């Protein structure tokens, strides 16, 4: 009966019929629920209430799905635009032998930092810098200007805000380790003993980079545990980077 109501309308006992589509479907069931079935048995009202709830849930899910697609398309377009405008400039800064400052970044990108930060959100710049650093990690033993570039473009502040609010924690920790960025030990303290193994291990690798007092405290305690291949690869890259940074 419900399938017929949704597809062919409804025929009343007196022979009259009505077809309904779209929003009219919701209006039909709301009216039946509030008016026509007010004196009917409770199970009839519950049935129509469940139908209304299912319809409203599907509408909400459809809207959320549509917004998600729209947001993904917007982010993809923004990243492609940032890649076209800033890739060469960021690449030049990251491969420079000297420590860069804001003037070097503006000259390399042919744009002021204020305009760059106004045009592109930190998450877009973070994705671009991370992509370049991953490409360069196959060619260079270290990328010393990564933290400087992240600080000048507010990407580092974006990472610290994520850690403070618990937003995209694992992804943020991975980027921090991959780009060898120092963050506050206070921000890492929450995740050092996190219940999630991946978050905990990434936080402890970040602690090795960021701590000045006892960087290997948690790392040494982890040596007795079993390590996956991916973590061993990241540790190998991390300590190779530390070796070049401190002993070159």
C-alpha positions as CSV (number, residue, x, y, z in Angstrom):
1,X,0.0,0.0,0.0
2,X,2.8,2.4,0.9
3,X,4.5,1.8,-2.4
4,X,1.3,2.5,-4.3
5,X,0.8,5.7,-2.3
6,X,4.3,6.9,-3.2
7,X,4.0,6.2,-6.9
8,X,0.4,6.3,-8.0
9,X,-1.3,8.5,-5.4
10,X,-4.3,7.6,-3.3
11,X,-7.9,6.7,-4.2
12,X,-10.6,7.6,-1.6
13,X,-13.7,5.4,-1.0
14,X,-15.9,7.9,-2.9
15,X,-14.0,7.3,-6.1
16,X,-12.0,10.5,-6.1
17,X,-8.2,10.2,-6.4
18,X,-5.2,12.4,-6.0
19,X,-1.6,12.2,-7.3
20,X,1.2,13.8,-5.3
21,X,4.9,14.3,-5.9
22,X,7.9,15.7,-4.1
23,X,7.1,17.8,-1.1
24,X,3.4,16.9,-1.5
25,X,4.4,13.4,-0.2
26,X,5.5,14.9,3.1
27,X,2.4,17.1,3.3
28,X,0.2,14.1,2.6
29,X,1.6,12.0,5.4
30,X,1.7,14.9,7.9
31,X,-2.0,15.5,7.3
32,X,-2.9,11.9,7.6
33,X,-0.9,11.6,10.8
34,X,-2.3,14.8,12.4
35,X,-5.8,14.8,11.2
36,X,-7.3,11.7,9.5
37,X,-5.7,9.1,11.9
38,X,-6.1,11.1,15.1
39,X,-8.9,8.7,16.2
40,X,-7.3,5.5,14.9
41,X,-5.4,2.9,16.8
42,X,-2.0,3.7,18.1
43,X,-0.2,1.3,15.8
44,X,-1.6,3.1,12.8
45,X,-0.3,6.5,14.0
46,X,3.1,4.9,14.9
47,X,3.3,3.4,11.4
48,X,2.7,6.8,9.8
49,X,5.1,8.5,12.3
50,X,7.8,6.0,11.2
51,X,7.1,6.8,7.5
52,X,7.4,10.5,8.2
53,X,10.7,10.0,10.1
54,X,12.2,7.9,7.3
55,X,11.3,10.5,4.7
56,X,12.7,13.4,6.7
57,X,15.9,11.4,7.5
58,X,16.4,10.7,3.8
59,X,16.0,14.4,3.0
60,X,18.5,15.4,5.6
61,X,21.0,12.7,4.4
62,X,20.5,13.9,0.8
63,X,21.2,17.5,1.8
64,X,24.3,16.5,3.7
65,X,25.5,14.4,0.8
66,X,25.0,17.3,-1.6
67,X,26.8,19.7,0.6
68,X,29.7,17.2,1.0
69,X,30.1,16.9,-2.7
70,X,29.9,20.6,-3.2
71,X,32.6,21.2,-0.5
72,X,34.8,18.6,-2.0
73,X,34.5,20.2,-5.5
74,X,35.3,23.6,-4.0
75,X,38.3,22.3,-2.2
76,X,39.6,20.5,-5.3
77,X,39.2,23.7,-7.4
78,X,41.0,25.8,-4.7
79,X,43.8,23.3,-4.5
80,X,44.3,23.2,-8.2
81,X,44.4,27.0,-8.3
82,X,46.9,27.1,-5.4
83,X,49.0,24.5,-7.2
84,X,49.1,26.5,-10.4
85,X,49.9,29.7,-8.6
86,X,52.3,28.7,-5.8
87,X,53.9,25.4,-6.6
88,X,57.0,26.8,-8.3
89,X,57.4,29.5,-5.6
90,X,57.0,27.1,-2.7
91,X,59.3,24.6,-4.4
92,X,62.0,27.2,-4.8
93,X,61.7,28.2,-1.1
94,X,61.8,24.6,0.1
95,X,64.8,23.7,-1.9
96,X,66.8,26.9,-1.1
97,X,70.1,26.3,0.7
98,X,69.6,29.4,2.9
99,X,67.0,30.0,5.5
100,X,64.2,31.9,3.8
101,X,62.2,34.9,5.2
102,X,58.9,36.5,4.2
103,X,60.6,38.6,1.5
104,X,62.1,35.5,-0.1
105,X,58.7,33.8,-0.1
106,X,56.9,36.8,-1.6
107,X,59.6,37.2,-4.3
108,X,59.4,33.4,-5.2
109,X,55.6,33.4,-5.3
110,X,55.3,36.8,-6.9
111,X,52.6,37.7,-4.4
112,X,52.5,39.1,-0.9
113,X,51.9,36.7,2.1
114,X,48.8,38.7,3.0
115,X,47.3,38.1,-0.4
116,X,48.2,34.4,-0.3
117,X,46.6,33.9,3.1
118,X,43.5,35.8,2.0
119,X,43.1,33.8,-1.2
120,X,43.8,30.3,0.1
121,X,42.8,28.7,3.4
122,X,45.5,27.2,5.6
123,X,44.3,23.6,4.9
124,X,44.8,24.2,1.1
125,X,48.3,25.6,1.7
126,X,49.0,22.7,4.1
127,X,48.0,20.2,1.4
128,X,50.2,21.9,-1.2
129,X,53.3,22.2,1.1
130,X,52.9,18.6,2.2
131,X,52.7,17.3,-1.4
132,X,55.9,19.2,-2.3
133,X,57.7,18.0,0.8
134,X,56.7,14.4,0.1
135,X,58.1,14.7,-3.5
136,X,61.3,16.4,-2.2
137,X,61.8,13.7,0.5
138,X,62.7,11.3,-2.3
139,X,65.5,13.6,-3.5
140,X,66.8,15.6,-0.5
141,X,68.0,14.3,2.9
142,X,66.3,17.3,4.7
143,X,64.0,20.2,4.0
144,X,65.0,22.9,6.5
145,X,62.7,25.6,5.1
146,X,59.5,23.6,5.6
147,X,58.8,24.9,9.1
148,X,59.6,28.4,8.1
149,X,57.2,28.3,5.1
150,X,54.5,26.8,7.3
151,X,55.0,29.5,9.9
152,X,54.8,32.3,7.4
153,X,51.7,31.0,5.7
154,X,49.9,30.2,9.0
155,X,49.9,26.5,8.3
156,X,51.8,25.8,11.5
157,X,49.2,27.8,13.4
158,X,46.5,25.7,11.7
159,X,48.2,22.5,12.8
160,X,48.5,23.8,16.4
161,X,44.8,24.8,16.3
162,X,43.9,21.3,15.1
163,X,45.8,19.7,18.0
164,X,44.3,22.0,20.5
165,X,40.7,21.3,19.3
166,X,41.1,17.6,18.5
167,X,40.3,18.2,14.8
168,X,42.0,15.9,12.2
169,X,44.5,14.9,14.8
170,X,46.1,11.9,13.0
171,X,46.4,13.7,9.7
172,X,47.9,16.8,11.5
173,X,50.4,14.7,13.4
174,X,51.4,12.9,10.1
175,X,52.0,16.2,8.4
176,X,54.0,17.6,11.4
177,X,56.3,14.5,11.3
178,X,56.6,14.4,7.5
179,X,57.6,18.1,7.4
180,X,59.6,18.0,10.6
181,X,57.8,20.8,12.3
182,X,58.3,21.6,16.0
183,X,55.0,22.1,18.0
184,X,54.4,22.8,21.6
185,X,54.9,19.9,23.9
186,X,51.8,20.9,25.8
187,X,49.7,20.3,22.7
188,X,51.3,16.8,22.3
189,X,50.8,15.9,25.9
190,X,47.1,14.9,25.3
191,X,48.1,12.5,22.6
192,X,51.3,11.0,24.0
193,X,49.3,8.2,25.8
194,X,46.3,8.2,23.5
195,X,44.2,5.1,23.3
196,X,44.5,5.0,19.5
197,X,47.8,3.3,18.6
198,X,48.3,5.3,15.4
199,X,47.7,8.6,17.1
200,X,49.9,7.7,20.1
201,X,52.8,6.6,17.9
202,X,52.7,9.7,15.7
203,X,52.5,11.9,18.8
204,X,55.6,10.3,20.2
205,X,57.5,10.8,16.9
206,X,56.4,14.4,17.1
207,X,57.8,14.5,20.6
208,X,61.2,13.4,19.3
209,X,61.2,16.4,17.0
210,X,59.8,19.0,19.4
211,X,61.2,18.2,22.8
212,X,64.3,19.9,23.9
213,X,64.6,18.4,27.3
214,X,64.0,14.6,26.9
215,X,63.0,13.9,23.3
216,X,63.6,10.1,23.4
217,X,61.8,9.4,26.7
218,X,58.6,7.9,25.1
219,X,60.4,6.6,22.1
220,X,62.7,4.3,24.2
221,X,59.7,2.9,26.1
222,X,58.2,1.9,22.7
223,X,61.2,-0.1,21.5
224,X,60.0,-3.2,23.2
225,X,56.7,-3.1,21.3
226,X,56.0,-4.6,17.9
227,X,56.3,-2.1,15.0
228,X,54.6,-2.1,11.7
229,X,56.5,-1.6,8.4
230,X,55.1,1.8,7.8
231,X,56.2,3.1,11.3
232,X,59.7,1.7,10.8
233,X,59.9,3.5,7.4
234,X,58.8,6.8,9.1
235,X,61.3,6.3,11.9
236,X,64.1,5.7,9.4
237,X,63.2,8.8,7.5
238,X,62.8,10.8,10.7
239,X,66.2,9.9,12.1
240,X,67.9,10.4,8.8
241,X,66.5,13.9,8.8
242,X,67.6,14.5,12.4
243,X,71.1,13.3,11.5
244,X,71.4,15.7,8.6
245,X,70.0,18.6,10.6
246,X,72.2,18.3,13.6
247,X,75.5,16.8,12.1
248,X,75.8,18.3,8.6
